[in-house]
Amino acid sequence: MEPPDPPPIRSTFTGGVEPIGGRMIDAYEEPGTPDTRGGWRYLWWLVLCQPGRAAAGAVLGSVWMVLLAAQPYLMARAVDGGLVPGRLGVLAGWTGVMFVLGSVNAWLSIMRHRTMTRVRMDANFRTVKVVMGHVVRLGAALPRRAGAGEVVTIGVGDVQTIAQALTVVGPGTGSAVVYVVVAGLLMAVSAPLAVVVLLGLPVIALVTGPLTVRLQGAESAYRERQGVLTARIGDLAGGLRVLNGLGGKGLFADAFRKDSQRLRAQGYRVGAVASWVQALGVGLPTLFLAVVTWLAARLAAEHSISIGQLVSVYGYVAVLIGPVAFFVEATYEMNRGVVAARRVVRLLRLEPEPDEGTRPAPEGPAELHDPASGVRVVPGRLTALAAARPVEAAAVVDRLGRFGPTEATWGAVRLDEVPLTDVRRRILVADNEADLFAGPLREVVAAGHPAGEAELRRALYAAAAEDVVRGLPDGPDSAVAGQGRSLSGGQRQRVRLVRALLADPEVLLAVEPTSALDAHTEAAVAGRLQEARVGRTTLVTSTSPLVLDRADTVVFLVDGKVAASGTHRRLLTAEPGYRALVARDTEQDSGRDSEQDSGRDAEGAVR
């Protein structure tokens, strides 16, 4: 087998000499359209993407192994033609030929290894680019169709496994070629020995075949369980302080411990099968060598073959140990590679949200209407959506933002008849739990383009997030951890709002943008958001009177339907249900006036 590669540093070849088979895929090159009809077809597609390099690896591997098999032949000539009759000149000549051939073969070995390293690295980088590109295309559909653990497992494990499986292209082809060549050489020495060699590989395949099939099933189950556990680790890391605040850390720790034990047990099952495969990969070829050597010794004792031929037979079979062991190991690696490729293919088969709209979007600001609830969002105004059950308000936002099936209209056009790219360009859904990427804060909040200093200051002010920047060591250039884990719950929420405001969409649909803030900060955000979005269409879901009082129109939902609409003060007077809802939230507000943002994580997450 090829030795493992060091971690890749870059995806382009910058040496002065073009590598055999051409350069590898670079950071900006299109990776091509993968074959997603199955795991085997995906692996074959990776080979076809680099035909020159794959062919070079196969040729170099074949020549290298054949020249290894040539050494026993030369040794037999040296023994029979020089050593036995005592002709030292002939012996020296054949010895020199063996030295030269060995030197050439050492160089071929280096080139073979370099070429196969590039084959694996190209497959690695290409798979990463294909997966990342598809994840980006899936966009908001990804969390609903694949777990975070699945994607992480593919990125940290399956990509490397797929790349390693491509080792069969070079040494695998060479092993097959040298097996046939050695069988032919042995035929010239002894037909019975050649038959034993030719039958040896099928026997080994019959012995190890069932184990590799079993390994494939165990590996698949292990990978599935690993993805589940990886997702749970992410959930725990992201919500540890929430769990502490709710007293649920112990409960989740127990669940994680049980899942971890099940994964460990599954890992032991995989390891048990893999250990047998690897043991047979070493033991069977050695036994094979012993049987053939014993048969050759008997033939030499009977004077059926010469001493030189006996030496050559031993050398041929010693050379074959590598290819035969490789066949066993390659079967193991290929089965692991197919399991990994199937997981990648399963992800690549996920379809992004359909973009089949053919009708043009309204040319200017237009009313959004959700027939399922009766909600109307008037253009150019700030509308608030209040519901006793936040999930009902979020469902309205999903329909108005076209995140899922919808009958909503945008002006006179059904929203699902408008091209999705137009919808995403003009209507932005800002979820209070939206993902935050790692990086400098300035880049984290950039909405498709770098934000200027003036734009950034305005957005920070509107989201009352100036103190977030002041608390960072390098201001807006300070690094923020993935998902904003280095920030408190309230700070994360304001950073998300900054990002939404910098995008400056024509229509902003914000889900609970102030739920994790103390009352003082919430009041500041409510007033500043109204000023920042003046003349622009904005919908916020909230039950906070501080936010509702700033809205031009408040829509009150009961059981997912519009029960009343009007100003906050009018609804307080005319709607007892609304008054009870807001009064409950007012009581909650009074209990959090003295709380700090950093202590709000648990409450914010619960809300």
ROKE-960107 format. One record per residue (C-alpha): residue number from 1; residue in three letters; chain; x, y, z. Coordinates in steps of 0.1 Angstrom, whole numbers, plus 2048, in hexadecimal, padded with zeros to 3 digits. Each point is the difference from the previous one (the first is absolute). Example, Ala and Ser with C-alpha at 12.3 -4.5 7.8 and 13.67 -1.06 7.14 Angstrom:
# residues 2
REC  seq  type  mol  east  north   up
REC    1   ALA    A   87B    7D3  84E
REC    2   SER    A   80E    822  7F9
# end
This chain:
# residues 607
REC  seq  type  mol  east  north   up
REC    1   MET    A   800    800  800
REC    2   GLU    A   80A    824  7FB
REC    3   PRO    A   80C    811  820
REC    4   PRO    A   7E8    81A  80E
REC    5   ASP    A   805    823  7F3
REC    6   PRO    A   809    81E  816
REC    7   PRO    A   7E4    819  805
REC    8   PRO    A   7FB    814  7DF
REC    9   ILE    A   80C    824  802
REC   10   ARG    A   7F4    80E  7DF
REC   11   SER    A   7EE    7F4  7E1
REC   12   THR    A   816    80D  7E5
REC   13   PHE    A   822    7F3  7F3
REC   14   THR    A   819    81C  7FF
REC   15   GLY    A   820    7ED  7F8
REC   16   GLY    A   816    808  7E3
REC   17   VAL    A   7F8    7DF  7EE
REC   18   GLU    A   7DD    7F6  7F6
REC   19   PRO    A   7F7    7E1  814
REC   20   ILE    A   7F9    7DF  7ED
REC   21   GLY    A   7DC    800  7F4
REC   22   GLY    A   7FB    826  802
REC   23   ARG    A   7F9    818  81C
REC   24   MET    A   7E6    7FA  81B
REC   25   ILE    A   7DF    812  803
REC   26   ASP    A   806    823  80D
REC   27   ALA    A   7EB    814  818
REC   28   TYR    A   7EB    812  7E6
REC   29   GLU    A   7FC    7E4  7E6
REC   30   GLU    A   7DE    7F1  7FA
REC   31   PRO    A   801    7DC  80E
REC   32   GLY    A   7E8    7F2  7E6
REC   33   THR    A   7DF    7EE  803
REC   34   PRO    A   803    7E2  817
REC   35   ASP    A   7F0    7DF  7F7
REC   36   THR    A   7E7    7FA  81D
REC   37   ARG    A   7F2    7DF  7F4
REC   38   GLY    A   812    7ED  81B
REC   39   GLY    A   820    7FE  814
REC   40   TRP    A   813    7EC  7E7
REC   41   ARG    A   7F7    818  7E4
REC   42   TYR    A   80B    81D  814
REC   43   LEU    A   822    7F1  806
REC   44   TRP    A   803    7F9  7DB
REC   45   TRP    A   7F6    824  7F8
REC   46   LEU    A   81E    80C  816
REC   47   VAL    A   817    7EA  7EB
REC   48   LEU    A   7F2    80D  7DF
REC   49   CYS    A   805    824  80C
REC   50   GLN    A   826    7FA  7FF
REC   51   PRO    A   805    7E6  7E4
REC   52   GLY    A   824    80A  7F8
REC   53   ARG    A   80B    7FE  824
REC   54   ALA    A   7ED    7E0  807
REC   55   ALA    A   80F    7F0  7E1
REC   56   ALA    A   823    80C  80A
REC   57   GLY    A   7FB    7F1  823
REC   58   ALA    A   7F4    7DF  7F1
REC   59   VAL    A   81E    7FE  7E7
REC   60   LEU    A   81A    80A  81A
REC   61   GLY    A   7F1    7E7  819
REC   62   SER    A   800    7E4  7E7
REC   63   VAL    A   824    807  7F3
REC   64   TRP    A   80C    803  824
REC   65   MET    A   7F2    7DF  80B
REC   66   VAL    A   80A    7EE  7E0
REC   67   LEU    A   824    80C  804
REC   68   LEU    A   7FE    7F3  824
REC   69   ALA    A   7F7    7DE  7F1
REC   70   ALA    A   81D    803  7E8
REC   71   GLN    A   819    7FF  81C
REC   72   PRO    A   7FA    7DB  808
REC   73   TYR    A   804    7F8  7DB
REC   74   LEU    A   821    812  7FE
REC   75   MET    A   80B    7EF  820
REC   76   ALA    A   7F9    7DE  7F1
REC   77   ARG    A   815    809  7E2
REC   78   ALA    A   81C    80B  817
REC   79   VAL    A   7FF    7E0  814
REC   80   ASP    A   7FC    7E7  7E3
REC   81   GLY    A   817    813  7E8
REC   82   GLY    A   81A    80E  817
REC   83   LEU    A   800    7F3  824
REC   84   VAL    A   7FB    7DB  7FA
REC   85   PRO    A   81A    7FC  7E4
REC   86   GLY    A   818    818  810
REC   87   ARG    A   7FF    81A  7E5
REC   88   LEU    A   807    820  814
REC   89   GLY    A   7FE    817  7E2
REC   90   VAL    A   7DD    7F5  7F8
REC   91   LEU    A   7F6    802  824
REC   92   ALA    A   80D    824  802
REC   93   GLY    A   7EE    809  7E0
REC   94   TRP    A   7DE    7F4  80D
REC   95   THR    A   807    810  821
REC   96   GLY    A   806    822  7EF
REC   97   VAL    A   7E0    7FC  7EC
REC   98   MET    A   7ED    7F9  820
REC   99   PHE    A   80F    820  810
REC  100   VAL    A   7F7    816  7E3
REC  101   LEU    A   7DD    7F1  7FE
REC  102   GLY    A   7FB    805  826
REC  103   SER    A   80B    825  7FD
REC  104   VAL    A   7E8    806  7E4
REC  105   ASN    A   7E5    7EF  813
REC  106   ALA    A   806    815  81F
REC  107   TRP    A   7FB    820  7EB
REC  108   LEU    A   7E0    7F0  7F1
REC  109   SER    A   7F4    7F9  823
REC  110   ILE    A   805    825  80A
REC  111   MET    A   7ED    80C  7E1
REC  112   ARG    A   7E4    7E6  806
REC  113   HIS    A   7FB    80C  823
REC  114   ARG    A   800    824  7F6
REC  115   THR    A   7E7    7FA  7E5
REC  116   MET    A   7E9    7EC  816
REC  117   THR    A   802    81A  81B
REC  118   ARG    A   7F4    819  7E7
REC  119   VAL    A   7E4    7E8  7F6
REC  120   ARG    A   7F4    7FF  823
REC  121   MET    A   804    825  807
REC  122   ASP    A   7EC    809  7E0
REC  123   ALA    A   7E4    7E8  80B
REC  124   ASN    A   801    810  822
REC  125   PHE    A   7FE    824  7F4
REC  126   ARG    A   7E7    7F8  7E5
REC  127   THR    A   7E9    7EF  819
REC  128   VAL    A   803    81D  818
REC  129   LYS    A   7F7    819  7E5
REC  130   VAL    A   7E3    7EB  7F4
REC  131   VAL    A   7F2    7FC  823
REC  132   MET    A   805    824  80A
REC  133   GLY    A   7F1    80D  7DF
REC  134   HIS    A   7E2    7EA  805
REC  135   VAL    A   7FC    80A  824
REC  136   VAL    A   800    825  7F5
REC  137   ARG    A   7E6    7F8  7E5
REC  138   LEU    A   7EA    7EF  819
REC  139   GLY    A   801    81F  816
REC  140   ALA    A   7E4    801  819
REC  141   ALA    A   7F3    7DE  7F4
REC  142   LEU    A   81F    7EF  80F
REC  143   PRO    A   7F6    800  825
REC  144   ARG    A   7DE    7F1  7F7
REC  145   ARG    A   80E    7E4  7EB
REC  146   ALA    A   822    7F6  810
REC  147   GLY    A   80D    802  823
REC  148   ALA    A   81E    814  80A
REC  149   GLY    A   811    7E0  80B
REC  150   GLU    A   7FC    7F1  7DE
REC  151   VAL    A   811    81D  7EF
REC  152   VAL    A   81C    802  81A
REC  153   THR    A   807    7DA  7FD
REC  154   ILE    A   802    803  7DB
REC  155   GLY    A   819    81D  803
REC  156   VAL    A   817    7F1  81A
REC  157   GLY    A   7FF    7DB  7F7
REC  158   ASP    A   7EF    7F6  7E1
REC  159   VAL    A   814    816  7E9
REC  160   GLN    A   821    7F1  80B
REC  161   THR    A   7F2    7DD  7FE
REC  162   ILE    A   7F5    806  7DC
REC  163   ALA    A   822    80E  7F6
REC  164   GLN    A   812    7E2  80F
REC  165   ALA    A   7EA    7E8  7ED
REC  166   LEU    A   80E    80E  7DF
REC  167   THR    A   822    7F0  809
REC  168   VAL    A   7F3    7E1  7ED
REC  169   VAL    A   805    814  7DF
REC  170   GLY    A   826    7FE  802
REC  171   PRO    A   80D    7E3  815
REC  172   GLY    A   7DF    7ED  7FA
REC  173   THR    A   806    800  7DB
REC  174   GLY    A   824    7F7  805
REC  175   SER    A   7F7    7E4  817
REC  176   ALA    A   7EA    7F0  7E6
REC  177   VAL    A   81A    804  7E5
REC  178   VAL    A   81D    7F2  814
REC  179   TYR    A   7EA    7E3  80B
REC  180   VAL    A   7FB    7F6  7DB
REC  181   VAL    A   825    806  7F8
REC  182   VAL    A   80C    7EB  81D
REC  183   ALA    A   7E8    7E4  7F6
REC  184   GLY    A   80E    800  7DD
REC  185   LEU    A   824    7FF  80D
REC  186   LEU    A   7F7    7E3  817
REC  187   MET    A   7F0    7EE  7E3
REC  188   ALA    A   823    800  7EF
REC  189   VAL    A   80E    7F0  820
REC  190   SER    A   7E4    7E8  80A
REC  191   ALA    A   7DC    7FD  7F5
REC  192   PRO    A   7F4    7F2  822
REC  193   LEU    A   80F    81E  812
REC  194   ALA    A   7F0    818  7E7
REC  195   VAL    A   7DE    7EF  806
REC  196   VAL    A   804    803  826
REC  197   VAL    A   808    826  7FC
REC  198   LEU    A   7E3    806  7E9
REC  199   LEU    A   7E8    7EE  817
REC  200   GLY    A   80E    810  820
REC  201   LEU    A   7EF    822  7FB
REC  202   PRO    A   7DD    7F2  7FB
REC  203   VAL    A   803    7EB  81F
REC  204   ILE    A   80B    81E  814
REC  205   ALA    A   7E3    814  7F2
REC  206   LEU    A   7E7    7E5  80A
REC  207   VAL    A   80E    800  824
REC  208   THR    A   800    826  804
REC  209   GLY    A   7E2    809  7EB
REC  210   PRO    A   7E5    7F9  81A
REC  211   LEU    A   814    814  81A
REC  212   THR    A   802    81F  7EA
REC  213   VAL    A   7DB    7FF  7F9
REC  214   ARG    A   7F9    7FE  825
REC  215   LEU    A   819    81C  805
REC  216   GLN    A   7ED    816  7E8
REC  217   GLY    A   7E0    7FB  813
REC  218   ALA    A   810    806  822
REC  219   GLU    A   812    81F  7F2
REC  220   SER    A   7DF    80F  7F3
REC  221   ALA    A   7EF    7FB  822
REC  222   TYR    A   81E    80F  811
REC  223   ARG    A   801    81F  7EA
REC  224   GLU    A   7DB    806  805
REC  225   ARG    A   804    7FE  826
REC  226   GLN    A   81E    817  7FE
REC  227   GLY    A   7EC    81A  7ED
REC  228   VAL    A   7E5    800  81B
REC  229   LEU    A   819    803  81C
REC  230   THR    A   813    81C  7ED
REC  231   ALA    A   7DF    814  7FD
REC  232   ARG    A   7FA    7FB  825
REC  233   ILE    A   822    80D  809
REC  234   GLY    A   7F9    81F  7EC
REC  235   ASP    A   7DF    805  811
REC  236   LEU    A   810    7FC  822
REC  237   ALA    A   81C    818  7F8
REC  238   GLY    A   7E8    81A  7F4
REC  239   GLY    A   7E7    7FD  81D
REC  240   LEU    A   815    7F7  81E
REC  241   ARG    A   7F8    820  812
REC  242   VAL    A   7DB    7FC  7F8
REC  243   LEU    A   801    7DD  80E
REC  244   ASN    A   811    80D  81F
REC  245   GLY    A   7E5    81B  805
REC  246   LEU    A   7E4    7E6  7FD
REC  247   GLY    A   811    7E5  815
REC  248   GLY    A   800    7E9  7E3
REC  249   LYS    A   826    7FB  7FB
REC  250   GLY    A   800    7DF  813
REC  251   LEU    A   7E3    7F2  7EC
REC  252   PHE    A   811    808  7DF
REC  253   ALA    A   821    7F3  80D
REC  254   ASP    A   7F0    7DF  808
REC  255   ALA    A   7F1    7FE  7DD
REC  256   PHE    A   821    809  7F0
REC  257   ARG    A   812    7E6  815
REC  258   LYS    A   7E8    7E4  7F5
REC  259   ASP    A   803    80B  7DB
REC  260   SER    A   826    800  804
REC  261   GLN    A   800    7DD  80F
REC  262   ARG    A   7EB    7F3  7E3
REC  263   LEU    A   818    810  7E7
REC  264   ARG    A   81D    7F0  813
REC  265   ALA    A   7F0    7DE  7FE
REC  266   GLN    A   7FA    805  7DB
REC  267   GLY    A   824    80B  7FC
REC  268   TYR    A   80B    7E0  811
REC  269   ARG    A   7EB    7EB  7E7
REC  270   VAL    A   810    813  7E3
REC  271   GLY    A   823    7FC  80F
REC  272   ALA    A   7FA    7DA  805
REC  273   VAL    A   7F8    7FB  7DC
REC  274   ALA    A   81B    818  7F4
REC  275   SER    A   81A    7EE  815
REC  276   TRP    A   7F7    7DE  7F0
REC  277   VAL    A   803    810  7DE
REC  278   GLN    A   822    80F  807
REC  279   ALA    A   80C    7E0  811
REC  280   LEU    A   7F6    7EB  7E2
REC  281   GLY    A   810    81A  7EA
REC  282   VAL    A   821    7F8  810
REC  283   GLY    A   7FC    7DC  809
REC  284   LEU    A   7F1    7F1  7E0
REC  285   PRO    A   81B    80E  7E9
REC  286   THR    A   81B    7F3  818
REC  287   LEU    A   7EF    7DE  800
REC  288   PHE    A   7FE    802  7DA
REC  289   LEU    A   825    807  7FE
REC  290   ALA    A   807    7E2  817
REC  291   VAL    A   7EC    7E8  7EA
REC  292   VAL    A   80F    80B  7E0
REC  293   THR    A   824    7FF  80E
REC  294   TRP    A   7FA    7DD  80E
REC  295   LEU    A   7F4    7F4  7DE
REC  296   ALA    A   81E    811  7EF
REC  297   ALA    A   818    7F0  818
REC  298   ARG    A   7F1    7DD  7F9
REC  299   LEU    A   805    806  7DB
REC  300   ALA    A   824    80B  805
REC  301   ALA    A   807    7E1  815
REC  302   GLU    A   7F2    7EB  7E4
REC  303   HIS    A   816    813  7E8
REC  304   SER    A   7E2    80C  7ED
REC  305   ILE    A   80C    824  803
REC  306   SER    A   822    80F  805
REC  307   ILE    A   80E    811  81F
REC  308   GLY    A   7FD    822  7EE
REC  309   GLN    A   7DC    7F9  7F7
REC  310   LEU    A   7F9    7F7  825
REC  311   VAL    A   80E    821  80A
REC  312   SER    A   7EC    812  7E6
REC  313   VAL    A   7E0    7EE  80B
REC  314   TYR    A   806    80C  823
REC  315   GLY    A   806    823  7F3
REC  316   TYR    A   7E1    800  7EA
REC  317   VAL    A   7EA    7F5  81D
REC  318   ALA    A   810    819  818
REC  319   VAL    A   7F8    81B  7E7
REC  320   LEU    A   7DC    7F3  7FE
REC  321   ILE    A   7FB    804  825
REC  322   GLY    A   7FC    826  7FB
REC  323   PRO    A   7E6    7FE  7E5
REC  324   VAL    A   7EC    7E4  811
REC  325   ALA    A   801    813  821
REC  326   PHE    A   7F6    81F  7ED
REC  327   PHE    A   7E2    7EF  7F0
REC  328   VAL    A   7F3    7F8  823
REC  329   GLU    A   807    822  80D
REC  330   ALA    A   7F2    811  7E1
REC  331   THR    A   7E0    7ED  804
REC  332   TYR    A   7FE    80E  824
REC  333   GLU    A   808    823  7F4
REC  334   MET    A   7E8    7FF  7E3
REC  335   ASN    A   7E3    7F4  816
REC  336   ARG    A   807    81C  818
REC  337   GLY    A   803    818  7E2
REC  338   VAL    A   7DE    7F5  7F2
REC  339   VAL    A   7EF    805  821
REC  340   ALA    A   80E    823  802
REC  341   ALA    A   7F8    807  7DC
REC  342   ARG    A   7DC    7F5  805
REC  343   ARG    A   7FD    819  81D
REC  344   VAL    A   80D    81B  7E9
REC  345   VAL    A   7E9    7F6  7E4
REC  346   ARG    A   7E2    800  818
REC  347   LEU    A   808    824  809
REC  348   LEU    A   805    80A  7DB
REC  349   ARG    A   7DE    7F1  7F7
REC  350   LEU    A   7EF    819  817
REC  351   GLU    A   7EE    819  7EA
REC  352   PRO    A   801    826  808
REC  353   GLU    A   7E0    813  801
REC  354   PRO    A   7F0    801  7DE
REC  355   ASP    A   805    81F  7EC
REC  356   GLU    A   7E6    7FA  7E5
REC  357   GLY    A   7EF    822  802
REC  358   THR    A   7F8    810  7DF
REC  359   ARG    A   7EC    81E  809
REC  360   PRO    A   813    821  807
REC  361   ALA    A   800    80E  823
REC  362   PRO    A   7EF    822  806
REC  363   GLU    A   814    81C  7F3
REC  364   GLY    A   7FD    815  820
REC  365   PRO    A   7F5    7FB  824
REC  366   ALA    A   7E1    7EB  802
REC  367   GLU    A   7EA    7F1  81B
REC  368   LEU    A   808    7DD  80D
REC  369   HIS    A   7E1    7EB  808
REC  370   ASP    A   7FE    7DE  811
REC  371   PRO    A   7DE    7F1  7F9
REC  372   ALA    A   806    7E4  819
REC  373   SER    A   800    818  81D
REC  374   GLY    A   7F1    820  7F1
REC  375   VAL    A   820    814  808
REC  376   ARG    A   806    81E  7E9
REC  377   VAL    A   822    813  801
REC  378   VAL    A   7FB    823  7F2
REC  379   PRO    A   81E    80D  7ED
REC  380   GLY    A   815    81C  80F
REC  381   ARG    A   7F3    7FA  824
REC  382   LEU    A   80B    7EE  81F
REC  383   THR    A   7E8    7E3  808
REC  384   ALA    A   802    7EB  820
REC  385   LEU    A   7F2    7DD  803
REC  386   ALA    A   7F5    7F5  823
REC  387   ALA    A   7F6    7DD  808
REC  388   ALA    A   7FE    7EC  821
REC  389   ARG    A   812    7E4  7EF
REC  390   PRO    A   820    80C  7EF
REC  391   VAL    A   800    7E2  7E8
REC  392   GLU    A   7E0    80E  7EF
REC  393   ALA    A   810    822  7F9
REC  394   ALA    A   81F    7EE  7F3
REC  395   ALA    A   7EB    7EB  7E9
REC  396   VAL    A   7F1    820  7F1
REC  397   VAL    A   823    80E  7FB
REC  398   ASP    A   80B    7E0  7EF
REC  399   ARG    A   7E3    802  7E7
REC  400   LEU    A   805    825  7F9
REC  401   GLY    A   826    7F9  7FB
REC  402   ARG    A   7F9    7E1  7EB
REC  403   PHE    A   812    7E8  817
REC  404   GLY    A   7EA    7E2  7F7
REC  405   PRO    A   7DE    7FC  7EF
REC  406   THR    A   7ED    820  7FF
REC  407   GLU    A   7E1    811  7F0
REC  408   ALA    A   80B    822  80A
REC  409   THR    A   7FE    81C  7E6
REC  410   TRP    A   817    81D  7F9
REC  411   GLY    A   7EB    81B  7F1
REC  412   ALA    A   7EC    7EF  7E5
REC  413   VAL    A   818    7E2  7FC
REC  414   ARG    A   802    7E0  814
REC  415   LEU    A   821    7FF  812
REC  416   ASP    A   808    7DD  7F4
REC  417   GLU    A   7FC    80A  7DC
REC  418   VAL    A   81C    81A  803
REC  419   PRO    A   824    7F4  7FA
REC  420   LEU    A   810    7F7  821
REC  421   THR    A   81E    815  7F9
REC  422   ASP    A   7EA    81F  7FD
REC  423   VAL    A   7EF    7F7  821
REC  424   ARG    A   821    7FB  812
REC  425   ARG    A   80E    820  7F2
REC  426   ARG    A   7E3    816  80B
REC  427   ILE    A   7F1    7EE  81E
REC  428   LEU    A   816    7F7  81E
REC  429   VAL    A   7F5    7EA  81D
REC  430   ALA    A   816    808  81F
REC  431   ASP    A   7FC    7E3  818
REC  432   ASN    A   80B    806  824
REC  433   GLU    A   813    7DE  7FF
REC  434   ALA    A   810    804  7DE
REC  435   ASP    A   823    7F3  7FC
REC  436   LEU    A   81E    816  806
REC  437   PHE    A   821    7F7  7EF
REC  438   ALA    A   822    802  811
REC  439   GLY    A   816    81E  7F6
REC  440   PRO    A   805    825  807
REC  441   LEU    A   7E0    811  80A
REC  442   ARG    A   802    817  7E2
REC  443   GLU    A   7FF    7E1  7E9
REC  444   VAL    A   7E6    7EE  815
REC  445   VAL    A   7E7    81C  7FB
REC  446   ALA    A   809    808  7DC
REC  447   ALA    A   7E1    7FA  7EB
REC  448   GLY    A   80F    7F4  7DF
REC  449   HIS    A   818    81E  7FD
REC  450   PRO    A   819    811  818
REC  451   ALA    A   7EF    81A  816
REC  452   GLY    A   80E    823  800
REC  453   GLU    A   808    810  822
REC  454   ALA    A   7E2    817  7FE
REC  455   GLU    A   7E8    7E4  7F6
REC  456   LEU    A   80D    7EA  81C
REC  457   ARG    A   7FD    81C  81A
REC  458   ARG    A   7DB    807  7F6
REC  459   ALA    A   7F8    7DB  802
REC  460   LEU    A   811    7FC  822
REC  461   TYR    A   7ED    81E  80D
REC  462   ALA    A   7DE    7F4  7F3
REC  463   ALA    A   806    7DE  810
REC  464   ALA    A   80D    810  821
REC  465   ALA    A   81F    7EC  7FB
REC  466   GLU    A   81B    81A  805
REC  467   ASP    A   809    7F1  822
REC  468   VAL    A   806    7DE  7EF
REC  469   VAL    A   81B    810  7EB
REC  470   ARG    A   80E    814  81D
REC  471   GLY    A   803    7E0  814
REC  472   LEU    A   816    7EE  7E6
REC  473   PRO    A   826    804  801
REC  474   ASP    A   803    80C  7DC
REC  475   GLY    A   7DE    80F  7FA
REC  476   PRO    A   7EF    7F5  7E0
REC  477   ASP    A   820    7EE  7F5
REC  478   SER    A   7FE    7E8  81E
REC  479   ALA    A   7FB    7DB  7F9
REC  480   VAL    A   7DE    7F1  809
REC  481   ALA    A   7FD    7DB  806
REC  482   GLY    A   7E9    7EA  7EB
REC  483   GLN    A   7DB    805  808
REC  484   GLY    A   80B    81E  816
REC  485   ARG    A   809    7E9  81D
REC  486   SER    A   819    81B  80C
REC  487   LEU    A   7E2    818  805
REC  488   SER    A   7E3    800  818
REC  489   GLY    A   7DD    7F7  7F4
REC  490   GLY    A   7F5    825  7FE
REC  491   GLN    A   820    80A  7EE
REC  492   ARG    A   7FB    7E4  7E6
REC  493   GLN    A   7DC    80C  7FA
REC  494   ARG    A   80C    824  7FA
REC  495   VAL    A   81C    7F4  7E9
REC  496   ARG    A   7E6    7ED  7EB
REC  497   LEU    A   7EB    820  7FE
REC  498   VAL    A   81E    814  7F5
REC  499   ARG    A   805    7E7  7E4
REC  500   ALA    A   7DC    803  7F5
REC  501   LEU    A   801    826  801
REC  502   LEU    A   820    801  7EC
REC  503   ALA    A   7EF    7EB  7E5
REC  504   ASP    A   7E7    81C  7FD
REC  505   PRO    A   7E5    7EB  7F0
REC  506   GLU    A   7E1    80E  7F0
REC  507   VAL    A   7EB    7EA  818
REC  508   LEU    A   80D    7F5  822
REC  509   LEU    A   7EE    7E5  813
REC  510   ALA    A   810    7FD  823
REC  511   VAL    A   7F8    7E4  818
REC  512   GLU    A   802    80A  824
REC  513   PRO    A   81D    818  7FB
REC  514   THR    A   800    80C  824
REC  515   SER    A   7F6    7E1  814
REC  516   ALA    A   822    7FC  812
REC  517   LEU    A   804    825  809
REC  518   ASP    A   7FA    811  821
REC  519   ALA    A   7E4    81A  800
REC  520   HIS    A   817    81E  7FD
REC  521   THR    A   812    7F3  7E2
REC  522   GLU    A   7E0    7F3  7F0
REC  523   ALA    A   7F0    823  802
REC  524   ALA    A   81F    80F  7EF
REC  525   VAL    A   7FF    7E6  7E4
REC  526   ALA    A   7DB    805  7FB
REC  527   GLY    A   803    825  7FB
REC  528   ARG    A   81F    7FF  7EB
REC  529   LEU    A   7F3    7E4  7EA
REC  530   GLN    A   7E2    815  7F8
REC  531   GLU    A   816    81D  7F6
REC  532   ALA    A   819    7EA  7EC
REC  533   ARG    A   7E4    7F0  7EC
REC  534   VAL    A   7EA    81F  7FA
REC  535   GLY    A   7EF    7FE  7DE
REC  536   ARG    A   80A    7DB  7FD
REC  537   THR    A   7EA    7E1  804
REC  538   THR    A   807    7EF  822
REC  539   LEU    A   7EF    7E5  813
REC  540   VAL    A   80B    7F5  823
REC  541   THR    A   7F1    7E4  815
REC  542   SER    A   7FF    80A  825
REC  543   THR    A   7EA    801  81F
REC  544   SER    A   815    81B  811
REC  545   PRO    A   7EC    820  805
REC  546   LEU    A   820    814  7FB
REC  547   VAL    A   801    7F3  7DC
REC  548   LEU    A   7DB    800  7FA
REC  549   ASP    A   7FB    824  80A
REC  550   ARG    A   819    80A  7E5
REC  551   ALA    A   7EE    7EE  7E4
REC  552   ASP    A   7E9    812  7E7
REC  553   THR    A   7E9    7E2  801
REC  554   VAL    A   7FE    7E2  817
REC  555   VAL    A   7F0    7E0  7F4
REC  556   PHE    A   7F3    7E9  81C
REC  557   LEU    A   7FF    7DB  7F8
REC  558   VAL    A   7EA    7E6  811
REC  559   ASP    A   804    7DC  7F6
REC  560   GLY    A   814    80B  7E2
REC  561   LYS    A   7E5    818  7F3
REC  562   VAL    A   7FD    826  801
REC  563   ALA    A   7E9    808  81D
REC  564   ALA    A   805    826  800
REC  565   SER    A   817    81B  7F2
REC  566   GLY    A   807    824  808
REC  567   THR    A   817    814  815
REC  568   HIS    A   80E    7F2  820
REC  569   ARG    A   7EC    818  816
REC  570   ARG    A   7DF    7FA  7EE
REC  571   LEU    A   804    7DA  803
REC  572   LEU    A   808    804  825
REC  573   THR    A   7DF    811  805
REC  574   ALA    A   7EA    7EB  7E8
REC  575   GLU    A   80F    7DD  802
REC  576   PRO    A   800    7EE  822
REC  577   GLY    A   815    7E3  7F2
REC  578   TYR    A   81A    817  7F3
REC  579   ARG    A   800    814  820
REC  580   ALA    A   806    7DF  814
REC  581   LEU    A   81C    7F6  7E9
REC  582   VAL    A   812    822  802
REC  583   ALA    A   7FA    803  825
REC  584   ARG    A   811    7DE  805
REC  585   ASP    A   81E    80C  7EC
REC  586   THR    A   801    820  814
REC  587   GLU    A   803    7ED  820
REC  588   GLN    A   81D    7ED  7F0
REC  589   ASP    A   810    821  7F5
REC  590   SER    A   7FE    80E  824
REC  591   GLY    A   814    7E2  80C
REC  592   ARG    A   81C    805  7E8
REC  593   ASP    A   807    826  802
REC  594   SER    A   81E    7FA  816
REC  595   GLU    A   80D    7E2  7EE
REC  596   GLN    A   81F    802  7E9
REC  597   ASP    A   803    7F2  7DD
REC  598   SER    A   819    7E6  80B
REC  599   GLY    A   7E7    7F1  818
REC  600   ARG    A   7E5    7FD  7E7
REC  601   ASP    A   80C    7E1  7EC
REC  602   ALA    A   7E9    7E7  810
REC  603   GLU    A   7E1    816  800
REC  604   GLY    A   806    80C  7DC
REC  605   ALA    A   804    7DC  7F4
REC  606   VAL    A   7E0    7F5  811
REC  607   ARG    A   7EC    81C  7F1
# end
